[in-house]
Every structure is written in C-alpha cells, then in structure tokens.
Amino acid sequence: MRKRLIRLAAWTVTAGLLVLLFRRISVGEVVAAARGAAGWTIPVALLGAVAIYLADSFAIWKTFGWFLARLSFVDVLLVRGATYLLAAINYNVGQGAIVYFVHRVAAVPVIRGAATILFIMGINVLALLFLATIGLAGAPAVPHAVAVIVGVAYAGLAVYVVALAAKPRWLVSRPLFQVLLGAGLSGHARALAVRLPHIAALFAFQICMMRAFGVAVPVVEAVAALPVVFFIAVLPISVQGLGTTQAAMIYFFARYAPGDRPAQQAAILTASLVGQALVLSFQALLGIVCLKSRVGRALEASVATPPPMASSSA
C-alpha cells in the first residue's frame, strides 16, 4: 500500500508540474520551437544516448570488478541495457535486478551487491559536485541557488570523509557500509575516474540538445548548473524526472535562448522533452533487445525469484 501511495504521489507531482508548465508556455510556442530544431537533432541525440549507455556500462564494469565481482564487459552491457527498461517501470526493481543477477552468477552476497550500487550512486554525486565546483569558478553569473546547494553538498562530503578516515566500529560492523569504508580514498579515486566519461557524456548530450534548439549556453555555466539539474532529476518525487527536470532546466537556462521570455521558456522545455523522449525510447528498445538475450533471461529470473535475505548476510 505504501509503495502504491509513493508511486501515485510521483505521478501526481509529474502531472502537476507538466500542467503548470504548459499553462505558462503555450503548445503553439512549443510546436514552433520544435519546428526550429536543427536537422541533426535526432541523429546526434541517438549517438549521445549510445555514448551515455557505453560509458555508464564501462564504469559499472570496472567498479564491479574492483569491489564486487569480475564480469565480462558484454554481460555488463546486456545487464545494464535490460535494467534501463526495468528501471523505467520501477527504479528500485532496476537496481535490485543488477544485485540479484550478480548474486546468482558470482555467488556474491546480496548485501554487498547493494552496498556496491550505493557506492556507485555516491560516486555519481561526487563527480557532479566536483564539476559543479569547477563550473562555479568560471561562471559567476550562475544563480546563487547553485552555490548554496554546492556548499551544503560539501558539508555532507566533509562528514563522509571524516567517517571514511575514522572508520567507526559501528559502521564497519554493518555489511552495507563495508564497500564504502573498505574502498578508501584510492578506491574512491579510481571509481571516480572511470565514472567521469559517463558524466561527460550526460553533459555533452544536454548541451547539444539545447544548441539544437538555438539555446547557446556557455559551457562553463552549463557545467556549473547541470549537476543541480541531474540531482533534481533523480529525486524520487516524479516519474523518470519528468516535470522536475524541465522546470529546473527552464530556471537555469531559459535566459540563454533567443526571443522573448515565453519563446525562451518554450525552447528549453522543447529541448528537454525531446531529449528525454529520445533517450527513453532508445533505452526502452535497448532493454527489449537485451532482455531477449541469455543474460536478459537470467536477469528476469533473478527479479522473479529474488534470493532469500539469509543469503545476503554472509
């Protein structure tokens, strides 16, 4: 019942934000912005989606090999592709499927798999934080909200670094934190290094999509603000970040679009919706293909019959 309420709340937030946006921005302006898109929009967007997928899979492959289990790169490509589709239906199912799959093929405790996924998510946040810092140094015109969010994030990072150095017994004794604390600074640095191509692909995709609709965002200002957009997009308050992503993009980047205020907002809204639609379409087709593979069938079996929690306490 609780999960249904949470899902209903996410759909309500998504629908509410989209209704609000389309009350402020007319459909006619969105259509006009779409007609003005560059001819290279779709092929470049699809190439960007492929680059994001490959870079994401590479980072997972290396991080799993260091901290969880050695898998072939092809298997990771198939697992990641399949989980895109599963996560589109339910994000938790998508993440859990990876954990259960690795548990079945490599006999890795479920709790360690969950800890590694948590570690990867933390590394994503760390990469975005560092890039936002670099962007802020070169883009003082970015809204003050970015600096505030970055400052709060660094406060949280300071607490994490202290815990990493001190390794308090009450944390070390908990299996969920063993990967994070056991990785050390060098492990975090390695995981961060292999994650950067994925983050760079995400940045390049968003900048190209905005350029396709005539929004000339300076790269340094995009580097400062896009991490905040990504943070907002992954918050579990909307469906696939729909609505929240568009609102954040308009807030940060509308002023770089041509025309009056309504036209500027329409350009950003259209660029964001088209980009998200193309990526989700690519991921859905990719997921269908990957689920038909040997690895995909094993992944579906892992979701259908998750291992007992007793096996995760090892």
N, C-alpha and C positions, 0 to 999 in steps of 0.2 A: 504493500500500500504506500509506504514511504517513497519507494523508487518511482511509483507512478505519479505521485504528487510532485516530486522533483522534476520529472520529465514534463509534466503538464506546466509547471512553473517556467521551465526553459522555453517551451513553445509559446507560452503567454508573453514572455519578455521579447522573444524574437518577433512575434506578430505585432506586438505593441510598438516596438521600435521601427519596424518597417512601415506601419501605418503612419506613425509620426513623421518619418522621413518623407513619405510620399504625400503627406498633407502640406509639407513645406516646399517640396520640389515636385513640380507637375510632371505627369507622364510624358507630356509633349516635349519638355526640355530634356528628359532622359532619352527619348527617341531621337531627338536632334543631336544629342551628344553621341549616341551610338552610330548614327549615320556619318558622323565626322571622324570616326576612328580610322587610324592608319590601315592601309591594306595588309600590312604584315602582322596585324594584331594576333590573329588566331594561330598561325604557324609559330610565331615567337613564343606565345603563351604556352603552346603544347611542348615546345622544346624546353621551356623553363620548367614545366611540370615534370618532364623526364629528368632534367638535371636535379631537381629537388628530390625526386624518388631515389636516384642513384646515390646522391651524396648522403641522404638520410640512411639508406641501407648500408653504405660503406662505414659510416660512423657506428651504427649498431653492430655490424660485423666485427670491427676492431675492438669495440668496448666489451662485447660479449666474450671475445677471445681472451681478453686480458682478465676479466673479472668473473666470468660465468662459465662458459663452455666454448670449445672450438667448434664452429660450424663452417660448412663451405659457404662461400660468398653467394653461390647460386641458391642455396637453401634460404639464406637470409633475404635475398631478393624476392623469392617466392613467398616467404612468410610475411615480409613487410607489405608486399603488394596485396596479399589476401587480407591482412589486417586493416588496410585502408578501407575496404568495403565493410568489414565487421565494425570498425570504429565509427563509420558513417551511420550505422544503425544504432550502435551503443558504444560510446567511447571506452567504458570500463570493460566491455566484452572484448574489444580490440586489444587492449593492453593485456588483459588476462589470458587471451589466446596465445600470445607470444610466450608468456611464462609457462603455461601448461604444455606448449609444444616442446620447449627446451627441456622441461621436466621429463617428458616422455622419451625424447630421442637421446638425451645425455644423462638421465637419472640425476639431474640437479634438483636439490630441494626447492620446493615452490617458494618458500620464504626468501631464499637467496635470489631467485629469479625476480621476485617482486622488488627486492632491495636494489637490484641492478637497474630495473626500469626506473625506480625512484632516483637513482644516481644519474641516469641519463637525463631525466627531466631537470634535475638540479644543474647539470652541466649546460643544458639549453638556456636556462635562466642566467647562468654565469656569463655565457657568451654574449647574450643580449645586453647584459649590464655593462660589460666592458666596451662593447661597440657603442652603446648609448653615451658612455663617458667620453669616448673619442669624438663622437659627433657634437656633443655639447661644447667641447673645447674649441671646435671650429665653426660653430653655428650659434652665436649668442642670440639670434633672433627667434629661436625656438621658444614656444610658450613656457612660462615659468613652471607649469604643472610637470613638465618633463624633469626639470631639475629637482623638484620636490620628490617625485617618485624614485628617481635615481638615488637621492640622499637616503630615503627610507630603505631602499634595497641594500645600500652599503652598510647601514646599521645592522640589518639582518645578516649580511655576509660576515661582519665582524664577529657576531655571536657564533656563527658557524665555524669560522677559523679558530676561535678560542676552543670550541668543543673538539675540533679536529686535532689541535695540538695537545690538549689536556687528556683526551680520551677517557672521560669519566667512566668509572666501572659500571654505573647503572645504565649507560648507553652501550658500552662494549658488550655487556651481557645479553643485549637484545639482538636476536638474529637480523632483524630488519635494518639495523644500523651498521652491521659488520662490514658490508661492502663500502659504505661511505667512509667509515673511520679507517678501514684497512687500506683503502686506496692511497691515503697520504697525499701530500702535495704533488709528488711526481705523478701519481696516478691521475689526479685531477687535471694536471697539465697535459698529459697525454690524451685523455678523453676530450679535453677542450680543443686540442689541436686538430683531432680528426672530426670534430663537430663543426669547425669553422666553415668548411666548404658548403655544408648544408645551410648554415645561416646566411652565407654569402649568396647562395642560390635563391633563398627566400627574398633577400633584399633586392637582388637584380630583377627578380620577377615583378615585384611590386613597383619598382621604379620604371621598368619597361612598360608595364600596363598603364601607368599614369602618363608616360610620354606618348603612348599610343593614342591617348585622348587629349593631347595638347597640354598636359599639365607638366610644366618644366620645373620640377622640384630640384633644387641644388642637392648634389649627392650627400654633402656633409650634413645637411639638415634632415635628409631622409634617414641617414644613419643614426641621428640623434632621436628622431621621433618614432621610427618604425618599431624599435624594440617595445615601446609602450603599446603600440597598436597590437603587436603579437601577444603581449601579456594579456591585454583585454580580450583578444580573440579566443584564447584558450581557457578563460574563466568559465566554469560550468554553469553559467547563468543564461546561456542561449544555446540554440541548436547549431552546432558547427560554427559558432562565432558569427552567425548571420544576424545582421542588425547591429550588434555591438561593434563589429569590425567597420562597417560602413559609417557609423556615427563617429568613431574615432578618426577614421581617415578624413572625413569632412572637416572635423575640428582642427586637425594638424595641417592639412594640405590644400584646402579649398582656395586659399589666398594666392596660390601659385597658378591657378587655372585662368584662362582668358575670359573676358566678358564681365558682365555684372555679377552680383552676388548669387542670384538664382542659377545663372549659367555655370558659375564656378562650382557650386554645390552639385549640380546635375552632372558635370564632367567627372567629379570624384566618385559620386555614387555609381555612375555607369561603369567607370573603370573598375571599381571594386567588385561590383556584382558580376560583371562579365568575367573578370579574372577568377573569382571564386567559382562561378559556374563551370568554367572550362577546366579548372583543376579538379573539382569534384566529379565531373564527367569522366575525365581521364582516370582518376583513381577508382571510380566505380567499374569501368571497363577493365582496368588492370586487375582489380580484385576478382572479377568474374573469371578471367583467364587463369589467374594464379590459384584460385580455389579448385579448378579442374585438374591441377597438377597433382603429382604424388604427395608433395609437401602440403598442398592445399587440403587434400582429403585427410591427411593426418592432423592438420590444424583443426578442421571441422570436428574430427573425432575427439580432439582434446577439449574443445568447447562443450561438446555434447556430454562427455563423461569426465569432468574435472577430477583430479586425484583427491583422495581424502586428505584432510588437513593434517592428519597424523604424520603423513609422509613429508610434510613441509617443515617439521620441527627438527629434522636431522641436522 
